Amino acid sequence: MPNSTSRRGIPASIWILLPLVLIAGLYWWHDRRAAPGLDGTVFPAAPDVETARFAKCSGPVRKTCVVDGDTFWYQGTKIRIADINTPETGQPECREEARLGARATDRLIALLNDGPFTLQPGGDGRDRDRYGRALRIVTRQGHSLGAALVDEGLAEQWQGRRGSWC
C-alpha cells in the first residue's frame, strides 16, 4: 500500500496545497492595491488631487455645487457621475423618488466634501452625454463614490437608461 507521507513525515497533500495558497495570497494582495468599479473597472489608487467645498446648487450661476445625487458642477464644468443613476429631484414621478432623491443629493454633498477625490473617464468611451455633461467616475483612494451611494440604497448601477424609483 503506497504511503501518502513524504520522507520527513509531512503529508503529500500539504506540498500540493502550499503553492495554491501562496498563489491565492498573491492575487488577494494584488487586488487590495486597486478597487473595482461597479462595472469591474479597476481604478489605480492614484493620489486624489481634486478638492472643493460643495453645497446644493441654487440660482443661475453654478461653479462648484451639487445638482442632485448623480450630477454636480466642479470648477464651472457640469459633471454626470457615469457609473450610477439616482432618483430625480427636479421632476420626481412619486413621493418616494423625491424623498430618495433628496437623500442622495445630501449624501453626494457629504461624500464630495469628505476629502480629495479623483475624476476618472467614464469608461464607455464617451466624454460627454447627450446633455453636454462631462461623464466621469468619482473615486477616492481608488473606490467609486457612486458605489458608496449604491451600497446605501441611494443609487443604482447605470444601465444606460433611467430606472423607476416608485
N, C-alpha and C positions, 0 to 999 in steps of 0.2 A: 504494500500500500504506500503511495507516494506521501512524503512528508510536506505539509504546507508551511513549514517554517524554514527560514534561512539558517545558515550555519551558526549565526550569532543568536538565534532564538527569537528573532523578530519575524512575525507573520509576513508572508509574501504579499498579502493584500495591502499592507502598510506602504510597501515600496511602489505599489501602483497608485494608491490614493494620495500620497505625499506630493507628487508632481501636479496632480489635478488640483489639489488645494492651493498650492503655490500659484498656479496659473489663474485660478479664480480670484485669489487675493490681489494679483496684479491688475486684473480687469476692474475689480472694485476700486482700487486705489486710483486708477486712471479715470474712471467715471466720476469720482469725487472732485476732480480738478475742474470740471465744466459741467454745467447743469443743462438738461434738455429743456427745450421749449415745449409748448403744448403740442406741436406737430412733430416732435422728435428732433428738431434742430438743436444742435449743440452750440451754445454761446460760450466763447472763451472767456475766462474770468479776467477780462481786461480792466484796467483802472477805470472807475466811474468818475467822469470829469464834469458832467452836466449838473448844474445846481441852480436853484432859484427858489423864491418864496411864492407859492401858489395860493390863490383864493378862487372862489366861484366867479365866473365871468359876469360882468354887469356893464351895461352901457355899450355904446357903439365902438369905442376904441378898445381893442384887445391885443395885448402884447404878451403877457405871461399869466394865464389863468386857465381854469378848468370849465369846459362847457358842460360835459356830462361824464358818465363813467368810462367812456372809451374815446373821448375827444378832448384835446386841450390845445392851448396856444402856448408856444415857448419861443421867446425872443422874436415875436412877430410872425412866426410860422404856425399855421394850423396843422395839428398832427392828429391822425386817426390811429389808435392802437390797433395794429394789424392782426394780432393773434386772438382777439376776443370780440364779443358783441355784448353790450349791456342794455338794460331796459331803457326805453326812451323817456326823456323828461319833457321835451318840447311838446309832443303830441302823443301822450300815452294812450293805449287802447282801453285801459281799465285802471281802477284804483290801485290794484296790486302792482301793476307795472310802474305807476307813478311813485309808489312807496319804495319799491326796489331801486328804481332809477335814482331817486334822491339819496338813498343809502350808498349806491355805487359811486355817485358823484362825490359825496363826502369822503368815502374811503379812498378814492383816487387822489383827492387833495392831500389826505394824510400820507399816503404812500409816496407821493412825489416830494412832499416836504420832509420826509423821513431821512433824507441824506442824498448824496450824489448818486447819479444814475447814468446809464448809457443808452443812447438811441441807436438801435440796430436796424439794418434794412429789413423790410417786410418779409422777405423770404420767397415770395411768389414771382419775383422779377419785376413787379410794378413799383414805381417810385411814388405814384400818386393815384388816388381813387378818382371816380368819375366826378366828384365834387371839388377836385383840386387839392384835397388834403394830403399832406405827406404821410405815407404809410410806414410806420415804424413799430418795432417791438421795443418796449421799455424794459431794461434789465438793471438789476443791482446785484453786484457780485456774481454775475452770470445767471441769475434767476429772473425769470419773467415776472414783472409786476402784474401782468394780465393773468398769469397762472394763480397768483395770490387771490385775485378777485374771483376767479372760477372756483378755487378751493373754498372760498367763503360764501358761495352761492349767489354772488352778485354779478356774475358774468357767465357766459357760455363760450366755449371754443368757437372761433369764427368758422362758419360753414359756407361762406360765400353769399349768404343772404340773412336778413333779419329773422330771428325766431320769435315765437309768441311767448309772452310772459303772463298771459291771462289764463 
